[in-house]
Amino acid sequence: MDEQELPQIQANVSLAIDQLGPLSDVDFGLNRESVEWVEGFIERQRSRPDFDLEQIDGLVGVLGSFLGACIAAATGGRWHRSDDDGWGVLLSDGSTAFPFAKVRKQFRSGVEGGESIASFYRIAVDFIATGKMREAREGGAGSADQHAT
């Protein structure tokens, strides 16, 4: 685990709020409305004629940090680094949400391809962190180790 990366994640969150907040039409911060706005921002970036999928690492870092911070703020979760999967947000039920992976997936496939950071946020916050997902799975053969990506 490299805890030295946490300050960079926090800097990315601040950068996202400082740069995207003034562009948005919402009360931009660590909230659902901002995640929904960022989803649209990703879609607008994808539709630009000069969009280059090979050049998105910086955006993935900033927007993934922001998405993770939004999930952590809404759930009481915390950043956690897995040796296998990298940085994610550890939720109270023991599962981990991987916001960087989800942001990258939306950049690659878009909402029309089934990748939505807003849906990811809603599922992590409203279902996984609350235990509703686990309750729905009870009685079935579910894994105790859950990953949201």
Chimera marker file (.cmm) of the C-alpha trace (Angstrom):
<marker_set name="trace">
<marker id="1" x="0.000" y="0.000" z="0.000" r="1" g="1" b="0" radius="0.5"/>
<marker id="2" x="1.284" y="3.408" z="-0.927" r="1" g="1" b="0" radius="0.5"/>
<marker id="3" x="-0.382" y="5.876" z="1.414" r="1" g="1" b="0" radius="0.5"/>
<marker id="4" x="1.658" y="8.648" z="-0.228" r="1" g="1" b="0" radius="0.5"/>
<marker id="5" x="-0.863" y="8.575" z="-3.089" r="1" g="1" b="0" radius="0.5"/>
<marker id="6" x="-3.701" y="9.785" z="-0.838" r="1" g="1" b="0" radius="0.5"/>
<marker id="7" x="-2.585" y="13.446" z="-0.951" r="1" g="1" b="0" radius="0.5"/>
<marker id="8" x="-2.632" y="13.262" z="-4.762" r="1" g="1" b="0" radius="0.5"/>
<marker id="9" x="-6.167" y="11.871" z="-4.665" r="1" g="1" b="0" radius="0.5"/>
<marker id="10" x="-7.207" y="14.768" z="-2.391" r="1" g="1" b="0" radius="0.5"/>
<marker id="11" x="-5.480" y="17.264" z="-4.714" r="1" g="1" b="0" radius="0.5"/>
<marker id="12" x="-7.386" y="15.753" z="-7.642" r="1" g="1" b="0" radius="0.5"/>
<marker id="13" x="-10.673" y="16.179" z="-5.769" r="1" g="1" b="0" radius="0.5"/>
<marker id="14" x="-9.892" y="19.841" z="-5.111" r="1" g="1" b="0" radius="0.5"/>
<marker id="15" x="-8.898" y="20.329" z="-8.753" r="1" g="1" b="0" radius="0.5"/>
<marker id="16" x="-12.171" y="18.809" z="-9.953" r="1" g="1" b="0" radius="0.5"/>
<marker id="17" x="-14.226" y="21.044" z="-7.664" r="1" g="1" b="0" radius="0.5"/>
<marker id="18" x="-12.226" y="24.178" z="-8.523" r="1" g="1" b="0" radius="0.5"/>
<marker id="19" x="-12.217" y="23.609" z="-12.290" r="1" g="1" b="0" radius="0.5"/>
<marker id="20" x="-15.577" y="21.953" z="-12.931" r="1" g="1" b="0" radius="0.5"/>
<marker id="21" x="-17.705" y="23.725" z="-10.330" r="1" g="1" b="0" radius="0.5"/>
<marker id="22" x="-17.750" y="27.059" z="-12.187" r="1" g="1" b="0" radius="0.5"/>
<marker id="23" x="-18.648" y="25.262" z="-15.447" r="1" g="1" b="0" radius="0.5"/>
<marker id="24" x="-21.592" y="23.420" z="-13.933" r="1" g="1" b="0" radius="0.5"/>
<marker id="25" x="-25.143" y="24.519" z="-13.313" r="1" g="1" b="0" radius="0.5"/>
<marker id="26" x="-25.401" y="22.678" z="-9.967" r="1" g="1" b="0" radius="0.5"/>
<marker id="27" x="-24.222" y="23.261" z="-6.402" r="1" g="1" b="0" radius="0.5"/>
<marker id="28" x="-20.981" y="21.479" z="-7.257" r="1" g="1" b="0" radius="0.5"/>
<marker id="29" x="-19.409" y="19.421" z="-4.490" r="1" g="1" b="0" radius="0.5"/>
<marker id="30" x="-19.293" y="15.914" z="-3.119" r="1" g="1" b="0" radius="0.5"/>
<marker id="31" x="-22.912" y="15.132" z="-3.994" r="1" g="1" b="0" radius="0.5"/>
<marker id="32" x="-25.165" y="13.173" z="-6.357" r="1" g="1" b="0" radius="0.5"/>
<marker id="33" x="-25.998" y="16.163" z="-8.566" r="1" g="1" b="0" radius="0.5"/>
<marker id="34" x="-22.315" y="16.802" z="-9.221" r="1" g="1" b="0" radius="0.5"/>
<marker id="35" x="-21.713" y="13.156" z="-10.132" r="1" g="1" b="0" radius="0.5"/>
<marker id="36" x="-24.585" y="13.392" z="-12.611" r="1" g="1" b="0" radius="0.5"/>
<marker id="37" x="-23.081" y="16.576" z="-14.072" r="1" g="1" b="0" radius="0.5"/>
<marker id="38" x="-19.634" y="14.919" z="-14.370" r="1" g="1" b="0" radius="0.5"/>
<marker id="39" x="-21.248" y="12.004" z="-16.205" r="1" g="1" b="0" radius="0.5"/>
<marker id="40" x="-22.504" y="14.483" z="-18.789" r="1" g="1" b="0" radius="0.5"/>
<marker id="41" x="-19.074" y="16.124" z="-18.887" r="1" g="1" b="0" radius="0.5"/>
<marker id="42" x="-17.493" y="12.767" z="-19.746" r="1" g="1" b="0" radius="0.5"/>
<marker id="43" x="-20.042" y="12.245" z="-22.506" r="1" g="1" b="0" radius="0.5"/>
<marker id="44" x="-19.348" y="15.731" z="-23.888" r="1" g="1" b="0" radius="0.5"/>
<marker id="45" x="-15.600" y="15.004" z="-23.882" r="1" g="1" b="0" radius="0.5"/>
<marker id="46" x="-16.183" y="11.701" z="-25.697" r="1" g="1" b="0" radius="0.5"/>
<marker id="47" x="-18.119" y="13.476" z="-28.445" r="1" g="1" b="0" radius="0.5"/>
<marker id="48" x="-15.399" y="16.045" z="-29.172" r="1" g="1" b="0" radius="0.5"/>
<marker id="49" x="-13.737" y="15.581" z="-32.566" r="1" g="1" b="0" radius="0.5"/>
<marker id="50" x="-10.288" y="15.802" z="-30.946" r="1" g="1" b="0" radius="0.5"/>
<marker id="51" x="-11.088" y="13.238" z="-28.223" r="1" g="1" b="0" radius="0.5"/>
<marker id="52" x="-8.243" y="10.723" z="-27.897" r="1" g="1" b="0" radius="0.5"/>
<marker id="53" x="-8.893" y="7.679" z="-25.721" r="1" g="1" b="0" radius="0.5"/>
<marker id="54" x="-5.127" y="7.226" z="-25.347" r="1" g="1" b="0" radius="0.5"/>
<marker id="55" x="-4.834" y="10.618" z="-23.632" r="1" g="1" b="0" radius="0.5"/>
<marker id="56" x="-7.375" y="10.255" z="-20.812" r="1" g="1" b="0" radius="0.5"/>
<marker id="57" x="-5.201" y="9.122" z="-17.894" r="1" g="1" b="0" radius="0.5"/>
<marker id="58" x="-5.131" y="12.596" z="-16.315" r="1" g="1" b="0" radius="0.5"/>
<marker id="59" x="-8.888" y="12.995" z="-16.588" r="1" g="1" b="0" radius="0.5"/>
<marker id="60" x="-9.444" y="9.489" z="-15.237" r="1" g="1" b="0" radius="0.5"/>
<marker id="61" x="-7.252" y="10.349" z="-12.247" r="1" g="1" b="0" radius="0.5"/>
<marker id="62" x="-9.057" y="13.599" z="-11.470" r="1" g="1" b="0" radius="0.5"/>
<marker id="63" x="-12.598" y="12.398" z="-12.149" r="1" g="1" b="0" radius="0.5"/>
<marker id="64" x="-12.030" y="9.004" z="-10.487" r="1" g="1" b="0" radius="0.5"/>
<marker id="65" x="-10.729" y="10.763" z="-7.374" r="1" g="1" b="0" radius="0.5"/>
<marker id="66" x="-13.783" y="13.013" z="-7.387" r="1" g="1" b="0" radius="0.5"/>
<marker id="67" x="-16.219" y="10.131" z="-7.884" r="1" g="1" b="0" radius="0.5"/>
<marker id="68" x="-14.575" y="8.155" z="-5.084" r="1" g="1" b="0" radius="0.5"/>
<marker id="69" x="-14.687" y="11.147" z="-2.748" r="1" g="1" b="0" radius="0.5"/>
<marker id="70" x="-18.397" y="11.583" z="-3.512" r="1" g="1" b="0" radius="0.5"/>
<marker id="71" x="-19.060" y="7.924" z="-2.694" r="1" g="1" b="0" radius="0.5"/>
<marker id="72" x="-16.978" y="8.118" z="0.491" r="1" g="1" b="0" radius="0.5"/>
<marker id="73" x="-18.787" y="11.292" z="1.600" r="1" g="1" b="0" radius="0.5"/>
<marker id="74" x="-22.224" y="9.756" z="1.028" r="1" g="1" b="0" radius="0.5"/>
<marker id="75" x="-21.467" y="6.399" z="2.658" r="1" g="1" b="0" radius="0.5"/>
<marker id="76" x="-18.890" y="7.076" z="5.343" r="1" g="1" b="0" radius="0.5"/>
<marker id="77" x="-16.501" y="4.951" z="3.287" r="1" g="1" b="0" radius="0.5"/>
<marker id="78" x="-12.761" y="5.454" z="3.093" r="1" g="1" b="0" radius="0.5"/>
<marker id="79" x="-10.027" y="5.140" z="0.515" r="1" g="1" b="0" radius="0.5"/>
<marker id="80" x="-8.334" y="1.752" z="0.517" r="1" g="1" b="0" radius="0.5"/>
<marker id="81" x="-5.608" y="0.328" z="-1.706" r="1" g="1" b="0" radius="0.5"/>
<marker id="82" x="-5.817" y="-3.284" z="-2.792" r="1" g="1" b="0" radius="0.5"/>
<marker id="83" x="-2.635" y="-4.917" z="-4.044" r="1" g="1" b="0" radius="0.5"/>
<marker id="84" x="-4.570" y="-6.489" z="-6.914" r="1" g="1" b="0" radius="0.5"/>
<marker id="85" x="-7.078" y="-3.786" z="-7.850" r="1" g="1" b="0" radius="0.5"/>
<marker id="86" x="-5.518" y="-0.464" z="-6.822" r="1" g="1" b="0" radius="0.5"/>
<marker id="87" x="-7.358" y="2.358" z="-5.074" r="1" g="1" b="0" radius="0.5"/>
<marker id="88" x="-11.012" y="2.023" z="-4.213" r="1" g="1" b="0" radius="0.5"/>
<marker id="89" x="-13.503" y="3.172" z="-1.616" r="1" g="1" b="0" radius="0.5"/>
<marker id="90" x="-14.078" y="0.650" z="1.152" r="1" g="1" b="0" radius="0.5"/>
<marker id="91" x="-17.756" y="0.684" z="2.090" r="1" g="1" b="0" radius="0.5"/>
<marker id="92" x="-19.223" y="-0.098" z="5.494" r="1" g="1" b="0" radius="0.5"/>
<marker id="93" x="-20.460" y="-3.522" z="4.369" r="1" g="1" b="0" radius="0.5"/>
<marker id="94" x="-16.901" y="-4.556" z="3.458" r="1" g="1" b="0" radius="0.5"/>
<marker id="95" x="-17.241" y="-4.242" z="-0.311" r="1" g="1" b="0" radius="0.5"/>
<marker id="96" x="-15.076" y="-1.928" z="-2.375" r="1" g="1" b="0" radius="0.5"/>
<marker id="97" x="-16.107" y="0.482" z="-5.131" r="1" g="1" b="0" radius="0.5"/>
<marker id="98" x="-13.446" y="1.179" z="-7.772" r="1" g="1" b="0" radius="0.5"/>
<marker id="99" x="-14.220" y="4.659" z="-9.160" r="1" g="1" b="0" radius="0.5"/>
<marker id="100" x="-11.134" y="4.960" z="-11.396" r="1" g="1" b="0" radius="0.5"/>
<marker id="101" x="-12.090" y="1.789" z="-13.245" r="1" g="1" b="0" radius="0.5"/>
<marker id="102" x="-15.658" y="3.021" z="-13.697" r="1" g="1" b="0" radius="0.5"/>
<marker id="103" x="-14.605" y="6.433" z="-15.027" r="1" g="1" b="0" radius="0.5"/>
<marker id="104" x="-12.257" y="4.723" z="-17.508" r="1" g="1" b="0" radius="0.5"/>
<marker id="105" x="-15.075" y="2.384" z="-18.588" r="1" g="1" b="0" radius="0.5"/>
<marker id="106" x="-17.424" y="5.293" z="-19.228" r="1" g="1" b="0" radius="0.5"/>
<marker id="107" x="-14.743" y="7.070" z="-21.273" r="1" g="1" b="0" radius="0.5"/>
<marker id="108" x="-14.245" y="3.895" z="-23.318" r="1" g="1" b="0" radius="0.5"/>
<marker id="109" x="-17.857" y="2.776" z="-23.831" r="1" g="1" b="0" radius="0.5"/>
<marker id="110" x="-20.032" y="5.716" z="-22.871" r="1" g="1" b="0" radius="0.5"/>
<marker id="111" x="-23.482" y="5.708" z="-21.368" r="1" g="1" b="0" radius="0.5"/>
<marker id="112" x="-24.871" y="4.201" z="-24.571" r="1" g="1" b="0" radius="0.5"/>
<marker id="113" x="-22.462" y="1.301" z="-24.015" r="1" g="1" b="0" radius="0.5"/>
<marker id="114" x="-23.865" y="0.691" z="-20.528" r="1" g="1" b="0" radius="0.5"/>
<marker id="115" x="-21.240" y="2.555" z="-18.492" r="1" g="1" b="0" radius="0.5"/>
<marker id="116" x="-22.637" y="5.248" z="-16.198" r="1" g="1" b="0" radius="0.5"/>
<marker id="117" x="-20.804" y="6.795" z="-13.258" r="1" g="1" b="0" radius="0.5"/>
<marker id="118" x="-24.135" y="8.164" z="-11.996" r="1" g="1" b="0" radius="0.5"/>
<marker id="119" x="-25.629" y="4.652" z="-11.861" r="1" g="1" b="0" radius="0.5"/>
<marker id="120" x="-22.419" y="3.375" z="-10.255" r="1" g="1" b="0" radius="0.5"/>
<marker id="121" x="-22.732" y="6.071" z="-7.583" r="1" g="1" b="0" radius="0.5"/>
<marker id="122" x="-26.424" y="5.290" z="-6.961" r="1" g="1" b="0" radius="0.5"/>
<marker id="123" x="-25.800" y="1.563" z="-6.636" r="1" g="1" b="0" radius="0.5"/>
<marker id="124" x="-22.817" y="2.048" z="-4.304" r="1" g="1" b="0" radius="0.5"/>
<marker id="125" x="-24.605" y="4.616" z="-2.122" r="1" g="1" b="0" radius="0.5"/>
<marker id="126" x="-28.226" y="3.448" z="-2.159" r="1" g="1" b="0" radius="0.5"/>
<marker id="127" x="-27.836" y="-0.325" z="-2.353" r="1" g="1" b="0" radius="0.5"/>
<marker id="128" x="-24.382" y="-1.690" z="-1.534" r="1" g="1" b="0" radius="0.5"/>
<marker id="129" x="-23.420" y="0.607" z="1.362" r="1" g="1" b="0" radius="0.5"/>
<marker id="130" x="-26.889" y="0.364" z="2.922" r="1" g="1" b="0" radius="0.5"/>
<marker id="131" x="-26.863" y="-3.428" z="2.866" r="1" g="1" b="0" radius="0.5"/>
<marker id="132" x="-29.902" y="-3.603" z="0.553" r="1" g="1" b="0" radius="0.5"/>
<marker id="133" x="-27.855" y="-5.431" z="-2.098" r="1" g="1" b="0" radius="0.5"/>
<marker id="134" x="-26.729" y="-8.039" z="0.426" r="1" g="1" b="0" radius="0.5"/>
<marker id="135" x="-30.299" y="-8.466" z="1.702" r="1" g="1" b="0" radius="0.5"/>
<marker id="136" x="-31.515" y="-9.013" z="-1.859" r="1" g="1" b="0" radius="0.5"/>
<marker id="137" x="-28.819" y="-11.646" z="-2.393" r="1" g="1" b="0" radius="0.5"/>
<marker id="138" x="-29.523" y="-13.568" z="0.816" r="1" g="1" b="0" radius="0.5"/>
<marker id="139" x="-30.671" y="-17.058" z="0.091" r="1" g="1" b="0" radius="0.5"/>
<marker id="140" x="-28.638" y="-17.085" z="-3.126" r="1" g="1" b="0" radius="0.5"/>
<marker id="141" x="-25.062" y="-18.158" z="-3.685" r="1" g="1" b="0" radius="0.5"/>
<marker id="142" x="-23.357" y="-14.791" z="-3.264" r="1" g="1" b="0" radius="0.5"/>
<marker id="143" x="-19.733" y="-13.992" z="-2.648" r="1" g="1" b="0" radius="0.5"/>
<marker id="144" x="-18.834" y="-12.356" z="0.632" r="1" g="1" b="0" radius="0.5"/>
<marker id="145" x="-16.202" y="-10.268" z="-1.179" r="1" g="1" b="0" radius="0.5"/>
<marker id="146" x="-18.019" y="-7.785" z="-3.388" r="1" g="1" b="0" radius="0.5"/>
<marker id="147" x="-16.473" y="-5.426" z="-5.922" r="1" g="1" b="0" radius="0.5"/>
<marker id="148" x="-18.298" y="-2.615" z="-7.644" r="1" g="1" b="0" radius="0.5"/>
<marker id="149" x="-16.830" y="-1.461" z="-10.928" r="1" g="1" b="0" radius="0.5"/>
<link id1="1" id2="2" r="1" g="1" b="0" radius="0.2"/>
<link id1="2" id2="3" r="1" g="1" b="0" radius="0.2"/>
<link id1="3" id2="4" r="1" g="1" b="0" radius="0.2"/>
<link id1="4" id2="5" r="1" g="1" b="0" radius="0.2"/>
<link id1="5" id2="6" r="1" g="1" b="0" radius="0.2"/>
<link id1="6" id2="7" r="1" g="1" b="0" radius="0.2"/>
<link id1="7" id2="8" r="1" g="1" b="0" radius="0.2"/>
<link id1="8" id2="9" r="1" g="1" b="0" radius="0.2"/>
<link id1="9" id2="10" r="1" g="1" b="0" radius="0.2"/>
<link id1="10" id2="11" r="1" g="1" b="0" radius="0.2"/>
<link id1="11" id2="12" r="1" g="1" b="0" radius="0.2"/>
<link id1="12" id2="13" r="1" g="1" b="0" radius="0.2"/>
<link id1="13" id2="14" r="1" g="1" b="0" radius="0.2"/>
<link id1="14" id2="15" r="1" g="1" b="0" radius="0.2"/>
<link id1="15" id2="16" r="1" g="1" b="0" radius="0.2"/>
<link id1="16" id2="17" r="1" g="1" b="0" radius="0.2"/>
<link id1="17" id2="18" r="1" g="1" b="0" radius="0.2"/>
<link id1="18" id2="19" r="1" g="1" b="0" radius="0.2"/>
<link id1="19" id2="20" r="1" g="1" b="0" radius="0.2"/>
<link id1="20" id2="21" r="1" g="1" b="0" radius="0.2"/>
<link id1="21" id2="22" r="1" g="1" b="0" radius="0.2"/>
<link id1="22" id2="23" r="1" g="1" b="0" radius="0.2"/>
<link id1="23" id2="24" r="1" g="1" b="0" radius="0.2"/>
<link id1="24" id2="25" r="1" g="1" b="0" radius="0.2"/>
<link id1="25" id2="26" r="1" g="1" b="0" radius="0.2"/>
<link id1="26" id2="27" r="1" g="1" b="0" radius="0.2"/>
<link id1="27" id2="28" r="1" g="1" b="0" radius="0.2"/>
<link id1="28" id2="29" r="1" g="1" b="0" radius="0.2"/>
<link id1="29" id2="30" r="1" g="1" b="0" radius="0.2"/>
<link id1="30" id2="31" r="1" g="1" b="0" radius="0.2"/>
<link id1="31" id2="32" r="1" g="1" b="0" radius="0.2"/>
<link id1="32" id2="33" r="1" g="1" b="0" radius="0.2"/>
<link id1="33" id2="34" r="1" g="1" b="0" radius="0.2"/>
<link id1="34" id2="35" r="1" g="1" b="0" radius="0.2"/>
<link id1="35" id2="36" r="1" g="1" b="0" radius="0.2"/>
<link id1="36" id2="37" r="1" g="1" b="0" radius="0.2"/>
<link id1="37" id2="38" r="1" g="1" b="0" radius="0.2"/>
<link id1="38" id2="39" r="1" g="1" b="0" radius="0.2"/>
<link id1="39" id2="40" r="1" g="1" b="0" radius="0.2"/>
<link id1="40" id2="41" r="1" g="1" b="0" radius="0.2"/>
<link id1="41" id2="42" r="1" g="1" b="0" radius="0.2"/>
<link id1="42" id2="43" r="1" g="1" b="0" radius="0.2"/>
<link id1="43" id2="44" r="1" g="1" b="0" radius="0.2"/>
<link id1="44" id2="45" r="1" g="1" b="0" radius="0.2"/>
<link id1="45" id2="46" r="1" g="1" b="0" radius="0.2"/>
<link id1="46" id2="47" r="1" g="1" b="0" radius="0.2"/>
<link id1="47" id2="48" r="1" g="1" b="0" radius="0.2"/>
<link id1="48" id2="49" r="1" g="1" b="0" radius="0.2"/>
<link id1="49" id2="50" r="1" g="1" b="0" radius="0.2"/>
<link id1="50" id2="51" r="1" g="1" b="0" radius="0.2"/>
<link id1="51" id2="52" r="1" g="1" b="0" radius="0.2"/>
<link id1="52" id2="53" r="1" g="1" b="0" radius="0.2"/>
<link id1="53" id2="54" r="1" g="1" b="0" radius="0.2"/>
<link id1="54" id2="55" r="1" g="1" b="0" radius="0.2"/>
<link id1="55" id2="56" r="1" g="1" b="0" radius="0.2"/>
<link id1="56" id2="57" r="1" g="1" b="0" radius="0.2"/>
<link id1="57" id2="58" r="1" g="1" b="0" radius="0.2"/>
<link id1="58" id2="59" r="1" g="1" b="0" radius="0.2"/>
<link id1="59" id2="60" r="1" g="1" b="0" radius="0.2"/>
<link id1="60" id2="61" r="1" g="1" b="0" radius="0.2"/>
<link id1="61" id2="62" r="1" g="1" b="0" radius="0.2"/>
<link id1="62" id2="63" r="1" g="1" b="0" radius="0.2"/>
<link id1="63" id2="64" r="1" g="1" b="0" radius="0.2"/>
<link id1="64" id2="65" r="1" g="1" b="0" radius="0.2"/>
<link id1="65" id2="66" r="1" g="1" b="0" radius="0.2"/>
<link id1="66" id2="67" r="1" g="1" b="0" radius="0.2"/>
<link id1="67" id2="68" r="1" g="1" b="0" radius="0.2"/>
<link id1="68" id2="69" r="1" g="1" b="0" radius="0.2"/>
<link id1="69" id2="70" r="1" g="1" b="0" radius="0.2"/>
<link id1="70" id2="71" r="1" g="1" b="0" radius="0.2"/>
<link id1="71" id2="72" r="1" g="1" b="0" radius="0.2"/>
<link id1="72" id2="73" r="1" g="1" b="0" radius="0.2"/>
<link id1="73" id2="74" r="1" g="1" b="0" radius="0.2"/>
<link id1="74" id2="75" r="1" g="1" b="0" radius="0.2"/>
<link id1="75" id2="76" r="1" g="1" b="0" radius="0.2"/>
<link id1="76" id2="77" r="1" g="1" b="0" radius="0.2"/>
<link id1="77" id2="78" r="1" g="1" b="0" radius="0.2"/>
<link id1="78" id2="79" r="1" g="1" b="0" radius="0.2"/>
<link id1="79" id2="80" r="1" g="1" b="0" radius="0.2"/>
<link id1="80" id2="81" r="1" g="1" b="0" radius="0.2"/>
<link id1="81" id2="82" r="1" g="1" b="0" radius="0.2"/>
<link id1="82" id2="83" r="1" g="1" b="0" radius="0.2"/>
<link id1="83" id2="84" r="1" g="1" b="0" radius="0.2"/>
<link id1="84" id2="85" r="1" g="1" b="0" radius="0.2"/>
<link id1="85" id2="86" r="1" g="1" b="0" radius="0.2"/>
<link id1="86" id2="87" r="1" g="1" b="0" radius="0.2"/>
<link id1="87" id2="88" r="1" g="1" b="0" radius="0.2"/>
<link id1="88" id2="89" r="1" g="1" b="0" radius="0.2"/>
<link id1="89" id2="90" r="1" g="1" b="0" radius="0.2"/>
<link id1="90" id2="91" r="1" g="1" b="0" radius="0.2"/>
<link id1="91" id2="92" r="1" g="1" b="0" radius="0.2"/>
<link id1="92" id2="93" r="1" g="1" b="0" radius="0.2"/>
<link id1="93" id2="94" r="1" g="1" b="0" radius="0.2"/>
<link id1="94" id2="95" r="1" g="1" b="0" radius="0.2"/>
<link id1="95" id2="96" r="1" g="1" b="0" radius="0.2"/>
<link id1="96" id2="97" r="1" g="1" b="0" radius="0.2"/>
<link id1="97" id2="98" r="1" g="1" b="0" radius="0.2"/>
<link id1="98" id2="99" r="1" g="1" b="0" radius="0.2"/>
<link id1="99" id2="100" r="1" g="1" b="0" radius="0.2"/>
<link id1="100" id2="101" r="1" g="1" b="0" radius="0.2"/>
<link id1="101" id2="102" r="1" g="1" b="0" radius="0.2"/>
<link id1="102" id2="103" r="1" g="1" b="0" radius="0.2"/>
<link id1="103" id2="104" r="1" g="1" b="0" radius="0.2"/>
<link id1="104" id2="105" r="1" g="1" b="0" radius="0.2"/>
<link id1="105" id2="106" r="1" g="1" b="0" radius="0.2"/>
<link id1="106" id2="107" r="1" g="1" b="0" radius="0.2"/>
<link id1="107" id2="108" r="1" g="1" b="0" radius="0.2"/>
<link id1="108" id2="109" r="1" g="1" b="0" radius="0.2"/>
<link id1="109" id2="110" r="1" g="1" b="0" radius="0.2"/>
<link id1="110" id2="111" r="1" g="1" b="0" radius="0.2"/>
<link id1="111" id2="112" r="1" g="1" b="0" radius="0.2"/>
<link id1="112" id2="113" r="1" g="1" b="0" radius="0.2"/>
<link id1="113" id2="114" r="1" g="1" b="0" radius="0.2"/>
<link id1="114" id2="115" r="1" g="1" b="0" radius="0.2"/>
<link id1="115" id2="116" r="1" g="1" b="0" radius="0.2"/>
<link id1="116" id2="117" r="1" g="1" b="0" radius="0.2"/>
<link id1="117" id2="118" r="1" g="1" b="0" radius="0.2"/>
<link id1="118" id2="119" r="1" g="1" b="0" radius="0.2"/>
<link id1="119" id2="120" r="1" g="1" b="0" radius="0.2"/>
<link id1="120" id2="121" r="1" g="1" b="0" radius="0.2"/>
<link id1="121" id2="122" r="1" g="1" b="0" radius="0.2"/>
<link id1="122" id2="123" r="1" g="1" b="0" radius="0.2"/>
<link id1="123" id2="124" r="1" g="1" b="0" radius="0.2"/>
<link id1="124" id2="125" r="1" g="1" b="0" radius="0.2"/>
<link id1="125" id2="126" r="1" g="1" b="0" radius="0.2"/>
<link id1="126" id2="127" r="1" g="1" b="0" radius="0.2"/>
<link id1="127" id2="128" r="1" g="1" b="0" radius="0.2"/>
<link id1="128" id2="129" r="1" g="1" b="0" radius="0.2"/>
<link id1="129" id2="130" r="1" g="1" b="0" radius="0.2"/>
<link id1="130" id2="131" r="1" g="1" b="0" radius="0.2"/>
<link id1="131" id2="132" r="1" g="1" b="0" radius="0.2"/>
<link id1="132" id2="133" r="1" g="1" b="0" radius="0.2"/>
<link id1="133" id2="134" r="1" g="1" b="0" radius="0.2"/>
<link id1="134" id2="135" r="1" g="1" b="0" radius="0.2"/>
<link id1="135" id2="136" r="1" g="1" b="0" radius="0.2"/>
<link id1="136" id2="137" r="1" g="1" b="0" radius="0.2"/>
<link id1="137" id2="138" r="1" g="1" b="0" radius="0.2"/>
<link id1="138" id2="139" r="1" g="1" b="0" radius="0.2"/>
<link id1="139" id2="140" r="1" g="1" b="0" radius="0.2"/>
<link id1="140" id2="141" r="1" g="1" b="0" radius="0.2"/>
<link id1="141" id2="142" r="1" g="1" b="0" radius="0.2"/>
<link id1="142" id2="143" r="1" g="1" b="0" radius="0.2"/>
<link id1="143" id2="144" r="1" g="1" b="0" radius="0.2"/>
<link id1="144" id2="145" r="1" g="1" b="0" radius="0.2"/>
<link id1="145" id2="146" r="1" g="1" b="0" radius="0.2"/>
<link id1="146" id2="147" r="1" g="1" b="0" radius="0.2"/>
<link id1="147" id2="148" r="1" g="1" b="0" radius="0.2"/>
<link id1="148" id2="149" r="1" g="1" b="0" radius="0.2"/>
</marker_set>
